[in-house]
Amino acid sequence: MIRIACWNVEHNGLAGHTAGGDDRRRHLAHQVLRAHRPHIVLRQELTLAHLDGKRPLYEEGKQLGLSAVMAPGNPESPNPTGVLFDPSLFALHAEYTHVTNGWHPICNPVLTLRGDTEATKPLSLASFHLCSYDPATRETEAKRLVTLGGQKRTAVIGGDCNSYPHRTADESVLLPDWTQVKDPAHFEHRTIRTAAGRVSDTIPDEVLASTKPGGGRVFVELGHHAATELGQPGALEATASLWRKDQGHRSRIDRMYCTPDLATALMSLEVFADDSVAEVSDHALVMATFDRTAFRRALTPVR
């Protein structure tokens, strides 16, 4: 099996979100991740992990037995994205950073599988954190992510979408009832204008995972695939917010996607929001498990 985790650890577990603050939650996050033994981790909010020569980033990698890369923070948000991976299973082939409209840059390492000369097709990974306040920026970011799944690339991407799934009839969690949301800023940040009035923003998921007019899709959304194709309704459980009570009920805003060639390798998609996770972050931990043989087959070019 190959296990890929996706987790937004709220401000990297730092109390006060500052260097030198109590980092007990960060160490608890390491314990939670170790228990799940992921081969790849797509991380968001690596707050201040760039300090001291990226020492906090490499410490997390050491705790998990993984190699680590990260995108830079920026003046607007010091909460970068990063990717950790098992160096015994994968080799780093290339490393890219994608900057969109000044929000969180996308961390995009490209890996190759070790131990099999046949599996030579690179695997593109991306950890993303879509803009929290502007739907138009989220759409631009989603379209940037589309490029990672084009040109016959094989990719797995995941992150905090700050927006909602677009196939609402298949979801077990309803879209927010905005009359029950007490935070007015949240309404402005998470809704878009339509001819029918303000509605929940589902555009990023539509950009990434909708079936296009020609019949194809750039990405398969793993929670939806696990629920509708693998019979796993728990894959559609809400992921955030585990803490806030003024933003309506929890929603499924943390999602993972893969290119269609990898979708048949998916074994399960699980959402972990137990007490140990909620003590660490306001976001659930999302875990995709792939069949290793099928995963390797997808990375083996057809001759």
C-alpha positions, 0 to 999 in steps of 0.5 A: 500500500501507499498512504498519502496524507493531507493535513492543514495543521493550524499555524503549524501547532504554534501557540500565538503563531510566533517563534518561541511560542509553545509548540506542544501541538506541533509535537502532537501533530507529529505523533498523530502522523506517525501513528498513520505511517504515511509515505507522503504528506501534503502539508498546509500552514507550515508557519515559520518552518522557514526559520533557522535554515528550515530547521522546523521543516527538517525536524518534522521530516526527521520525526516522520522518517520522511524527506521534506520540501516546502514552498516559500511564505510571502508577505501576505501569508507566512503559512507556506505549503510543503510536501514530505515523502518516504526517501526509501520509496521515492526519489526527488526528480524535480522541485517547483513552486507556483505563485498565483495572485500573492496568496500561498504558493503551491509546493510541487515536487516531482518524484520517481519510484525507486526499485523498479526500472520499469516505473519511470514516469514521474509523479507530480505532487502538489500541496495547496492552500487556496485563498481564504478570502477571495473566490476569484483568486481561488478559481485562478489557483485551481486553474493553475493546478489544472496544469499539473494534471495536463499533458498526460502527467500523473499527479496527486494534489491536495489541500485546503480548498476553502470552498465546497464540492460541486456535485452537491447531490452526492454529498452527505454534508449539506452546503452551508445555510448562510442564514445560520452563519454568524460570522459576516466575513465568512459569508463574504469570503465563501460565497459568489454572486449569481443571477439567483443571488449569493451561493456557496463557492463550488467553482474550484472543485468544478474546475478541478474535477468536473467532466468537461464537454469532451467527456474527460476530466483533469482530476478525480476527486478522491473523496467523491470517488471513494464514496460513489465507486468504492462504497465508502460513504465516510469519505464524504465526512466534513473536515473543518472547522473542528473549532469554530462555532460561528461559521455554520456546520462543518464542511468538506473543504479539505480534499485530495485529487489524482489524475484519472490514470491513478484513480483505479489504484485508490483503495480508500479515502478516510477522514480522521477528526477524532479528539487527538486530531482536533486537539492539534488543528481545526482541520481533519486529517485526510488519508488516501490509500493506494494499492502499490501494484496498481500505483506502480503500474500507472507510473510504468509507461506503455511501450 
